[in-house]
Amino acid sequence: MKQEAFEKRHDNHWLEFDGVLDRIKARKASQAELADFPKNYRRVCKHLSLARDRRYSARLVDRLNLMVLKAHQVFYQPRGNTLGEIWRFIARDFPRAVRREARLFWLCTFLFYGPFIGMIAAIHVDPELIYTILPPEYVAYMEAMYEKAHENERTIGSDILMFGHYIRHNTGIGLSTFAGGLLAGIGSLFTLLFNGFFLGAVSGHMLNMEYAQNFTLFVCGHGSFELTAIVLSGVAGFRLGLALMAPGRLSRAQALKVAGRNALPIVYGMAGMLFIAAGIEAFWSPRIFPAPIKYGVAALLWTGVFAYLGLAGRSHEH
């Protein structure tokens, strides 16, 4: 479907949904509007996914993305953000929420890292395989980007610009994976597998190059936060998907609301990790330091991430 027809068909719904969001925020929404909100939220999320898949204009994608973010804030209605609450969330609530979803966490880890490692191994055996997965132009772009990646450092101005770019890019992946859960988990499954295959293909190819160390020195630091956050976005998405597929004795709307509350700490934590990853990627990854320092910092970051998720807040568990 062409974008013009797509907008014509759904524009009235978007305008009406935007108005409902404003009324909910002002506490003036009717009971019928509140009851229909989860269904309409899923519908707009689906429209956003379609707009991205069909490569509609950035204007339309940004409009729908803002609407989904606004709806997300209304739907989950986070409480106050005092320093004490923020600290409790970081030190206790977020890691505990991840551990409560341990089975989903390891499932999503397998779904992401399985294709990731598999593609690295496959391209190591058959380097030409990369050209059946990625366009030659993109492969050439990646090669040019990393061939001289550590010969000249970027300026602070460039770092700041890239920081903004990385935030937008990382957040897009995380939100797509999470929102995909509203499609009975299928969207989350697809996004995890796709990113695993894609990132594995790129990594496998770059590791075959003579300048492979340029690549590993750049990605080893921020990967701990970014890749873990992608897995966590899948966990949150699958939690929503399971609520829709198996609501139990609750209505699907009620089950979705309960699942959303349970997934909310993971979503916020995932967003924070993507923000940290963007900062590391923009300001640390391009810096020129001896390889042992870069790899040592990366090892500390990876260890710290998993120690934090596995151990933080355990003193509050009974």
C-alpha contacts under 8 A as a table, 3 or more apart, distances in Angstrom:
res1	aa1	res2	aa2	distance
1	M	5	A	6.65
1	M	6	F	6.43
2	K	5	A	5.51
2	K	6	F	6.22
3	Q	6	F	4.91
3	Q	7	E	6.08
3	Q	56	Y	6.13
4	E	7	E	5.29
4	E	8	K	6.15
5	A	8	K	5.02
5	A	9	R	6.09
6	F	9	R	5.29
6	F	10	H	6.35
7	E	10	H	5.33
7	E	11	D	5.28
8	K	11	D	5.60
8	K	12	N	7.92
9	R	12	N	7.58
10	H	13	H	5.33
10	H	14	W	6.38
11	D	14	W	5.07
11	D	15	L	6.21
12	N	15	L	5.16
12	N	16	E	6.10
13	H	16	E	5.07
13	H	17	F	5.95
14	W	17	F	5.02
14	W	18	D	6.02
14	W	44	V	7.54
15	L	18	D	5.14
15	L	19	G	6.30
16	E	19	G	5.11
16	E	20	V	6.29
17	F	20	V	4.97
17	F	21	L	6.28
17	F	40	N	7.24
18	D	21	L	5.12
18	D	22	D	6.49
18	D	67	M	7.07
19	G	22	D	5.14
19	G	23	R	6.29
20	V	23	R	5.01
20	V	24	I	6.06
20	V	29	A	6.64
20	V	33	E	6.93
21	L	24	I	5.14
21	L	25	K	6.22
21	L	70	K	7.61
21	L	71	A	6.58
21	L	74	V	7.07
22	D	25	K	5.18
22	D	26	A	6.22
23	R	26	A	4.96
23	R	27	R	5.90
23	R	28	K	4.88
23	R	29	A	4.92
24	I	27	R	4.78
24	I	28	K	5.87
24	I	29	A	4.97
24	I	34	L	7.78
24	I	74	V	7.38
25	K	28	K	7.67
25	K	74	V	6.85
26	A	29	A	7.77
29	A	33	E	6.10
29	A	34	L	6.65
30	S	33	E	5.18
30	S	34	L	6.35
31	Q	34	L	5.07
31	Q	35	A	6.09
32	A	35	A	5.06
32	A	36	D	6.17
33	E	36	D	5.19
33	E	37	F	5.98
34	L	37	F	5.12
35	A	38	P	7.21
35	A	253	A	7.90
36	D	39	K	5.51
36	D	40	N	6.25
37	F	40	N	5.15
37	F	41	Y	5.91
38	P	41	Y	4.98
38	P	42	R	6.25
38	P	253	A	6.13
38	P	256	L	7.83
39	K	42	R	5.29
39	K	43	R	6.31
39	K	253	A	7.67
40	N	43	R	4.90
40	N	44	V	6.29
41	Y	44	V	5.33
41	Y	45	C	6.26
41	Y	68	V	7.38
41	Y	71	A	6.83
42	R	45	C	5.04
42	R	46	K	6.17
42	R	182	L	6.01
42	R	183	L	7.78
43	R	46	K	5.09
43	R	47	H	6.31
44	V	47	H	4.89
44	V	48	L	6.22
44	V	64	L	7.23
44	V	67	M	7.93
44	V	68	V	6.84
45	C	48	L	5.08
45	C	49	S	6.28
45	C	64	L	7.99
45	C	68	V	6.35
45	C	179	A	6.51
45	C	182	L	7.67
46	K	49	S	5.05
46	K	50	L	6.19
46	K	183	L	7.58
47	H	50	L	5.07
47	H	51	A	6.08
47	H	64	L	7.57
48	L	51	A	5.09
48	L	52	R	6.30
48	L	61	V	6.44
48	L	64	L	5.61
48	L	65	N	6.52
49	S	52	R	5.27
49	S	53	D	6.15
49	S	176	S	7.42
49	S	180	G	7.96
50	L	53	D	5.04
50	L	54	R	5.95
51	A	54	R	5.30
51	A	55	R	6.02
51	A	56	Y	5.27
51	A	60	L	7.48
51	A	61	V	6.10
52	R	55	R	5.03
52	R	56	Y	6.38
52	R	61	V	6.59
53	D	56	Y	7.96
56	Y	60	L	6.76
56	Y	61	V	6.87
57	S	60	L	5.49
57	S	61	V	6.40
58	A	61	V	5.02
58	A	62	D	5.84
59	R	62	D	5.29
59	R	63	R	6.17
60	L	63	R	5.04
60	L	64	L	6.24
61	V	64	L	5.27
61	V	65	N	5.93
62	D	65	N	4.93
62	D	66	L	6.03
63	R	66	L	5.34
63	R	67	M	6.32
64	L	67	M	4.97
64	L	68	V	6.16
65	N	68	V	5.11
65	N	69	L	6.19
66	L	69	L	5.09
66	L	70	K	6.06
67	M	70	K	5.07
67	M	71	A	6.06
68	V	71	A	4.99
68	V	72	H	5.97
69	L	72	H	4.95
69	L	73	Q	6.34
70	K	73	Q	5.27
70	K	74	V	6.38
71	A	74	V	5.01
71	A	75	F	5.81
72	H	75	F	5.03
72	H	76	Y	6.20
73	Q	76	Y	5.65
73	Q	77	Q	5.65
73	Q	78	P	7.19
74	V	77	Q	5.20
76	Y	260	G	6.91
76	Y	261	R	6.68
76	Y	264	L	7.29
80	G	85	E	7.42
81	N	85	E	5.98
81	N	86	I	6.06
82	T	85	E	5.26
82	T	86	I	6.19
83	L	86	I	5.04
83	L	87	W	6.08
84	G	87	W	5.13
84	G	88	R	6.18
85	E	88	R	5.05
85	E	89	F	6.06
86	I	89	F	5.07
86	I	90	I	6.27
87	W	90	I	5.14
87	W	91	A	5.89
88	R	91	A	5.15
88	R	92	R	5.41
88	R	93	D	6.37
89	F	92	R	5.47
89	F	93	D	4.49
89	F	94	F	5.63
89	F	265	P	7.73
90	I	93	D	6.45
90	I	94	F	5.86
90	I	95	P	7.53
90	I	269	G	7.75
91	A	94	F	7.28
91	A	95	P	7.39
91	A	312	A	6.07
91	A	313	G	5.84
92	R	95	P	5.95
92	R	96	R	6.04
92	R	312	A	6.19
92	R	313	G	4.14
92	R	314	R	7.66
92	R	316	H	7.54
93	D	96	R	5.27
93	D	97	A	6.01
93	D	265	P	6.78
93	D	313	G	7.34
94	F	97	A	5.13
94	F	98	V	6.40
94	F	265	P	5.29
94	F	266	I	6.02
94	F	269	G	5.99
95	P	98	V	5.09
95	P	99	R	6.30
95	P	308	Y	6.98
95	P	309	L	4.72
95	P	310	G	6.98
95	P	311	L	7.73
95	P	312	A	6.11
95	P	313	G	6.85
96	R	99	R	5.08
96	R	100	R	6.22
96	R	309	L	7.63
96	R	312	A	7.56
96	R	313	G	6.49
96	R	314	R	7.56
97	A	100	R	5.15
97	A	101	E	6.67
97	A	262	N	7.36
97	A	263	A	7.62
97	A	265	P	6.41
97	A	266	I	6.38
98	V	101	E	5.29
98	V	102	A	6.49
98	V	105	F	7.35
98	V	232	L	7.86
98	V	266	I	6.42
98	V	309	L	6.97
99	R	102	A	4.90
99	R	309	L	7.34
99	R	310	G	7.02
101	E	104	L	5.39
101	E	105	F	6.01
101	E	235	V	7.37
102	A	105	F	4.90
102	A	106	W	6.26
103	R	106	W	5.38
103	R	107	L	6.15
104	L	107	L	4.93
104	L	108	C	6.01
104	L	235	V	5.60
104	L	238	F	7.50
105	F	108	C	5.25
105	F	109	T	6.03
105	F	231	V	7.05
105	F	232	L	6.83
105	F	235	V	5.74
106	W	109	T	4.82
106	W	110	F	6.15
107	L	110	F	5.19
107	L	111	L	6.24
108	C	111	L	4.90
108	C	112	F	6.07
108	C	192	L	7.41
108	C	231	V	5.63
108	C	232	L	7.71
108	C	234	G	6.12
108	C	235	V	6.37
109	T	112	F	5.31
109	T	113	Y	5.80
109	T	114	G	7.79
109	T	231	V	5.87
110	F	113	Y	5.32
110	F	114	G	5.19
111	L	114	G	5.63
111	L	115	P	6.93
111	L	189	L	7.66
111	L	192	L	6.35
111	L	193	L	6.01
111	L	196	G	7.61
112	F	115	P	6.08
112	F	116	F	6.31
112	F	192	L	5.23
112	F	193	L	5.65
112	F	195	N	7.10
112	F	196	G	4.73
112	F	231	V	6.90
113	Y	116	F	4.65
113	Y	117	I	5.81
113	Y	196	G	6.06
114	G	117	I	5.53
114	G	118	G	5.93
114	G	196	G	7.30
115	P	118	G	4.86
115	P	119	M	5.88
115	P	193	L	6.61
115	P	196	G	5.06
115	P	197	F	5.04
115	P	200	G	6.85
116	F	119	M	5.46
116	F	120	I	6.49
116	F	195	N	7.92
116	F	196	G	4.36
116	F	197	F	5.31
116	F	198	F	7.57
116	F	199	L	6.37
116	F	200	G	4.02
116	F	201	A	7.37
117	I	120	I	5.13
117	I	121	A	6.28
117	I	200	G	6.18
118	G	121	A	5.20
118	G	122	A	6.08
118	G	200	G	7.33
119	M	122	A	4.95
119	M	123	I	6.02
119	M	197	F	6.16
119	M	200	G	4.97
119	M	201	A	5.30
119	M	204	G	6.55
120	I	123	I	5.43
120	I	124	H	6.13
120	I	200	G	5.27
120	I	201	A	6.05
120	I	203	S	6.38
120	I	204	G	3.94
120	I	205	H	7.46
121	A	124	H	5.08
121	A	125	V	6.41
121	A	204	G	7.00
122	A	125	V	5.25
122	A	126	D	6.10
122	A	127	P	7.91
122	A	129	L	7.69
122	A	204	G	7.91
123	I	126	D	4.79
123	I	127	P	4.68
123	I	128	E	7.23
123	I	129	L	5.88
123	I	130	I	6.53
123	I	201	A	6.99
123	I	204	G	5.57
123	I	205	H	6.37
124	H	127	P	5.77
124	H	204	G	6.28
124	H	205	H	7.44
124	H	208	N	6.72
126	D	129	L	5.65
127	P	130	I	6.27
127	P	205	H	6.76
127	P	208	N	7.53
128	E	131	Y	5.87
128	E	132	T	7.62
129	L	132	T	5.43
129	L	133	I	6.87
130	I	133	I	5.27
130	I	134	L	6.00
130	I	139	V	7.99
130	I	201	A	6.38
130	I	202	V	7.87
130	I	205	H	6.72
131	Y	134	L	5.33
131	Y	135	P	6.12
131	Y	136	P	5.99
131	Y	139	V	7.77
132	T	135	P	7.54
133	I	201	A	7.60
134	L	138	Y	6.67
134	L	139	V	6.70
135	P	138	Y	5.39
135	P	139	V	6.46
136	P	139	V	5.02
136	P	140	A	6.12
137	E	140	A	5.15
137	E	141	Y	6.21
138	Y	141	Y	4.94
138	Y	142	M	6.27
139	V	142	M	5.20
139	V	143	E	6.23
139	V	202	V	7.94
140	A	143	E	5.06
140	A	144	A	6.16
141	Y	144	A	5.22
141	Y	145	M	6.15
142	M	145	M	5.08
142	M	146	Y	6.37
143	E	146	Y	5.52
143	E	147	E	5.82
143	E	206	M	7.27
144	A	147	E	5.30
144	A	148	K	7.18
145	M	148	K	6.69
145	M	149	A	6.19
146	Y	149	A	4.59
146	Y	150	H	7.90
146	Y	211	Y	7.50
146	Y	214	N	6.07
146	Y	215	F	5.89
147	E	211	Y	5.95
147	E	214	N	6.98
148	K	151	E	5.39
148	K	152	N	7.60
148	K	214	N	7.64
149	A	152	N	7.02
149	A	214	N	6.15
149	A	215	F	7.79
149	A	286	P	7.42
150	H	153	E	6.77
150	H	214	N	6.30
150	H	286	P	6.97
150	H	287	R	7.64
150	H	288	I	6.14
153	E	286	P	6.43
153	E	287	R	6.20
153	E	288	I	6.92
154	R	158	S	6.06
154	R	159	D	6.57
154	R	286	P	7.13
155	T	158	S	5.23
155	T	159	D	6.32
156	I	159	D	4.89
156	I	160	I	6.27
157	G	160	I	5.26
157	G	161	L	6.42
158	S	161	L	5.10
158	S	162	M	6.10
159	D	162	M	5.09
159	D	163	F	6.02
159	D	282	A	5.23
159	D	283	F	5.98
160	I	163	F	4.95
160	I	164	G	6.58
160	I	282	A	7.08
161	L	164	G	5.40
161	L	165	H	6.45
162	M	165	H	4.83
162	M	166	Y	5.99
162	M	282	A	5.79
163	F	166	Y	5.19
163	F	167	I	6.22
163	F	278	A	5.77
163	F	279	G	6.06
163	F	281	E	7.52
163	F	282	A	5.02
163	F	283	F	7.76
164	G	167	I	5.19
164	G	168	R	6.37
164	G	278	A	7.95
165	H	168	R	5.28
165	H	169	H	6.13
166	Y	169	H	4.99
166	Y	170	N	5.79
166	Y	278	A	5.14
166	Y	281	E	7.66
166	Y	282	A	7.51
167	I	170	N	5.30
167	I	171	T	5.85
167	I	274	L	7.04
167	I	275	F	6.06
167	I	278	A	5.51
168	R	171	T	5.25
168	R	172	G	6.03
169	H	172	G	5.19
169	H	173	I	6.56
170	N	173	I	5.30
170	N	174	G	6.28
170	N	226	E	7.53
170	N	274	L	6.02
170	N	275	F	7.99
170	N	278	A	7.40
171	T	174	G	5.05
171	T	175	L	5.95
171	T	271	A	6.94
171	T	274	L	6.70
172	G	175	L	5.35
172	G	176	S	5.98
173	I	176	S	5.21
173	I	177	T	6.20
173	I	230	I	7.32
174	G	177	T	5.28
174	G	178	F	6.20
174	G	229	A	7.25
174	G	230	I	5.81
174	G	233	S	5.50
174	G	270	M	7.61
174	G	271	A	7.49
175	L	178	F	5.02
175	L	179	A	5.78
175	L	233	S	7.24
176	S	179	A	5.22
176	S	180	G	5.89
176	S	187	G	7.87
176	S	188	S	7.55
176	S	191	T	7.37
177	T	180	G	5.17
177	T	181	G	7.11
177	T	187	G	6.62
177	T	188	S	4.59
177	T	189	L	7.87
177	T	191	T	5.56
177	T	192	L	6.99
177	T	230	I	7.55
177	T	233	S	5.74
177	T	234	G	5.64
177	T	237	G	6.40
178	F	181	G	5.66
178	F	182	L	7.99
178	F	188	S	6.23
178	F	233	S	5.00
178	F	234	G	5.84
178	F	235	V	7.83
178	F	236	A	5.85
178	F	237	G	4.08
178	F	238	F	7.76
178	F	267	V	7.87
179	A	182	L	5.68
179	A	183	L	7.86
179	A	187	G	7.43
179	A	188	S	7.31
179	A	237	G	6.18
180	G	183	L	5.53
180	G	184	A	7.76
180	G	185	G	6.05
180	G	186	I	6.50
180	G	187	G	3.67
180	G	188	S	4.50
180	G	189	L	7.84
180	G	191	T	7.76
180	G	237	G	6.17
181	G	184	A	5.62
181	G	185	G	3.90
181	G	186	I	6.53
181	G	187	G	5.81
181	G	188	S	5.23
181	G	234	G	7.79
181	G	236	A	7.56
181	G	237	G	3.87
181	G	238	F	5.24
181	G	239	R	7.25
181	G	240	L	5.39
181	G	241	G	4.61
182	L	185	G	6.23
182	L	187	G	7.60
182	L	237	G	7.08
182	L	240	L	6.09
182	L	241	G	5.58
182	L	244	L	7.58
183	L	186	I	5.69
183	L	187	G	5.86
183	L	241	G	6.61
184	A	187	G	7.58
184	A	238	F	7.82
184	A	240	L	7.49
184	A	241	G	4.12
184	A	242	L	6.77
184	A	244	L	6.03
184	A	245	M	6.17
185	G	188	S	5.29
185	G	189	L	6.22
185	G	237	G	6.29
185	G	238	F	5.08
185	G	240	L	7.16
185	G	241	G	4.19
185	G	242	L	7.00
186	I	189	L	5.04
186	I	190	F	6.13
186	I	241	G	7.81
187	G	190	F	5.15
187	G	191	T	6.13
188	S	191	T	5.19
188	S	192	L	6.13
188	S	234	G	5.52
188	S	237	G	5.76
188	S	238	F	6.61
189	L	192	L	5.34
189	L	193	L	6.23
189	L	234	G	7.33
189	L	238	F	8.00
190	F	193	L	5.24
190	F	194	F	5.89
191	T	194	F	5.04
191	T	195	N	6.01
192	L	195	N	5.38
192	L	196	G	6.07
192	L	230	I	7.52
192	L	231	V	7.36
192	L	234	G	6.73
193	L	196	G	5.04
193	L	197	F	6.16
194	F	197	F	5.26
194	F	198	F	5.95
195	N	198	F	4.98
195	N	199	L	5.74
195	N	200	G	7.97
196	G	199	L	5.50
196	G	200	G	5.79
197	F	200	G	5.12
197	F	201	A	5.97
198	F	201	A	5.16
198	F	202	V	6.34
199	L	202	V	5.15
199	L	203	S	5.99
200	G	203	S	5.06
200	G	204	G	5.83
201	A	204	G	5.15
201	A	205	H	6.18
202	V	205	H	5.30
202	V	206	M	6.17
203	S	206	M	5.18
203	S	207	L	6.03
204	G	207	L	5.26
204	G	208	N	6.60
205	H	208	N	5.30
205	H	209	M	6.92
206	M	209	M	5.29
206	M	211	Y	7.84
206	M	212	A	5.60
206	M	215	F	6.68
207	L	210	E	8.00
207	L	211	Y	8.00
207	L	212	A	4.73
207	L	213	Q	7.75
207	L	215	F	7.56
207	L	216	T	7.94
208	N	212	A	6.57
209	M	212	A	5.12
210	E	213	Q	7.99
211	Y	214	N	5.55
211	Y	215	F	7.23
212	A	215	F	5.26
212	A	216	T	6.42
213	Q	216	T	5.00
213	Q	217	L	5.84
214	N	217	L	5.36
214	N	218	F	6.30
215	F	218	F	5.26
215	F	219	V	6.30
216	T	219	V	5.33
216	T	220	C	5.59
217	L	220	C	5.73
217	L	221	G	7.62
217	L	285	S	7.26
217	L	291	A	6.86
217	L	294	K	6.27
217	L	295	Y	7.05
218	F	221	G	6.99
218	F	281	E	7.79
218	F	285	S	4.80
218	F	286	P	6.13
219	V	222	H	5.99
219	V	223	G	5.80
219	V	281	E	7.62
219	V	285	S	6.71
220	C	223	G	5.52
220	C	224	S	7.40
220	C	294	K	7.75
220	C	295	Y	6.93
220	C	298	A	5.55
221	G	224	S	6.50
221	G	280	I	6.99
221	G	281	E	7.49
221	G	284	W	7.82
221	G	285	S	6.43
221	G	294	K	7.29
221	G	295	Y	7.64
221	G	297	V	6.81
221	G	298	A	4.45
221	G	301	L	6.93
222	H	225	F	5.75
222	H	226	E	6.15
222	H	277	A	4.95
222	H	278	A	7.42
222	H	280	I	5.44
222	H	281	E	5.51
222	H	285	S	7.15
222	H	298	A	7.74
223	G	226	E	5.01
223	G	227	L	5.47
223	G	228	T	7.77
223	G	277	A	7.23
224	S	227	L	5.92
224	S	228	T	6.12
224	S	277	A	7.87
224	S	298	A	7.58
224	S	301	L	6.32
224	S	302	W	5.00
224	S	305	V	6.87
225	F	228	T	5.38
225	F	229	A	5.98
225	F	273	M	5.45
225	F	274	L	6.51
225	F	276	I	7.01
225	F	277	A	5.28
225	F	302	W	7.81
225	F	305	V	7.11
226	E	229	A	5.16
226	E	230	I	6.37
226	E	273	M	6.72
226	E	274	L	5.56
226	E	277	A	5.35
227	L	230	I	5.10
227	L	231	V	6.49
228	T	231	V	5.14
228	T	232	L	6.27
229	A	232	L	4.91
229	A	233	S	6.11
229	A	270	M	4.92
229	A	271	A	7.50
229	A	273	M	6.02
229	A	274	L	6.28
230	I	233	S	5.15
230	I	234	G	6.50
230	I	270	M	7.66
231	V	234	G	5.14
231	V	235	V	6.46
232	L	235	V	4.86
232	L	236	A	6.35
232	L	266	I	6.73
232	L	267	V	7.65
232	L	270	M	6.18
233	S	236	A	5.21
233	S	237	G	6.13
233	S	266	I	7.52
233	S	267	V	6.56
233	S	270	M	6.44
234	G	237	G	4.95
234	G	238	F	6.01
235	V	238	F	5.26
235	V	239	R	6.23
236	A	239	R	5.14
236	A	240	L	6.62
236	A	263	A	5.11
236	A	264	L	7.70
236	A	266	I	6.39
236	A	267	V	6.50
237	G	240	L	5.31
237	G	241	G	6.26
238	F	241	G	4.77
238	F	242	L	5.97
239	R	242	L	5.30
239	R	243	A	6.42
239	R	259	A	6.13
239	R	260	G	7.82
239	R	263	A	6.73
240	L	243	A	5.15
240	L	244	L	6.51
240	L	256	L	6.08
240	L	259	A	5.68
240	L	260	G	6.49
240	L	263	A	7.74
241	G	244	L	5.21
241	G	245	M	6.26
242	L	245	M	5.06
242	L	246	A	5.68
242	L	247	P	7.46
243	A	246	A	5.36
243	A	247	P	4.91
243	A	252	R	6.88
243	A	255	A	5.34
243	A	256	L	5.43
243	A	259	A	6.24
244	L	247	P	5.79
244	L	252	R	5.60
244	L	255	A	7.05
244	L	256	L	6.43
247	P	250	L	5.56
247	P	251	S	6.37
247	P	252	R	5.52
247	P	255	A	5.27
247	P	256	L	7.81
248	G	251	S	7.79
248	G	255	A	7.86
250	L	253	A	7.89
250	L	254	Q	5.80
250	L	255	A	5.63
251	S	254	Q	5.16
251	S	255	A	6.05
252	R	255	A	4.99
252	R	256	L	5.89
253	A	256	L	5.11
253	A	257	K	6.22
254	Q	257	K	5.06
254	Q	258	V	6.31
255	A	258	V	5.16
255	A	259	A	6.07
256	L	259	A	5.04
256	L	260	G	5.88
257	K	260	G	5.00
257	K	261	R	6.32
258	V	261	R	5.22
258	V	262	N	6.41
259	A	262	N	5.05
259	A	263	A	6.03
260	G	263	A	5.02
260	G	264	L	5.79
261	R	264	L	5.18
261	R	265	P	7.79
262	N	265	P	6.95
263	A	266	I	5.34
263	A	267	V	6.28
264	L	267	V	5.02
264	L	268	Y	6.26
265	P	268	Y	5.23
265	P	269	G	5.98
266	I	269	G	4.99
266	I	270	M	5.81
267	V	270	M	5.04
267	V	271	A	6.17
268	Y	271	A	5.10
268	Y	272	G	6.27
269	G	272	G	5.02
269	G	273	M	6.21
270	M	273	M	5.08
270	M	274	L	6.24
271	A	274	L	5.11
271	A	275	F	6.25
272	G	275	F	5.04
272	G	276	I	6.29
273	M	276	I	5.04
273	M	277	A	6.04
274	L	277	A	4.90
274	L	278	A	6.13
275	F	278	A	5.14
275	F	279	G	6.38
276	I	279	G	5.06
276	I	280	I	6.25
277	A	280	I	5.15
277	A	281	E	5.99
278	A	281	E	5.06
278	A	282	A	5.99
279	G	282	A	5.21
279	G	283	F	5.92
279	G	284	W	7.60
280	I	283	F	5.43
280	I	284	W	4.95
280	I	285	S	6.12
281	E	284	W	5.89
281	E	285	S	4.85
281	E	286	P	7.22
282	A	285	S	6.42
282	A	286	P	6.97
283	F	286	P	6.69
283	F	287	R	7.15
284	W	287	R	5.39
289	F	293	I	6.50
289	F	294	K	6.45
290	P	293	I	5.56
290	P	294	K	6.57
291	A	294	K	5.10
291	A	295	Y	6.04
292	P	295	Y	5.22
292	P	296	G	5.76
293	I	296	G	4.98
293	I	297	V	6.09
294	K	297	V	5.32
294	K	298	A	6.23
295	Y	298	A	4.94
295	Y	299	A	6.11
296	G	299	A	5.11
296	G	300	L	6.32
297	V	300	L	5.09
297	V	301	L	6.19
298	A	301	L	5.03
298	A	302	W	6.16
299	A	302	W	5.26
299	A	303	T	6.05
300	L	303	T	5.12
300	L	304	G	5.84
301	L	304	G	4.96
301	L	305	V	6.08
302	W	305	V	5.26
302	W	306	F	6.48
303	T	306	F	5.50
303	T	307	A	5.95
304	G	307	A	5.08
304	G	308	Y	5.86
305	V	308	Y	5.19
305	V	309	L	6.27
306	F	309	L	5.14
306	F	310	G	5.86
307	A	310	G	5.09
307	A	311	L	5.62
307	A	312	A	7.43
308	Y	311	L	5.41
308	Y	312	A	5.05
309	L	312	A	6.13
311	L	314	R	5.85
313	G	316	H	5.65
313	G	317	E	7.12
314	R	317	E	5.14
315	S	318	H	7.96
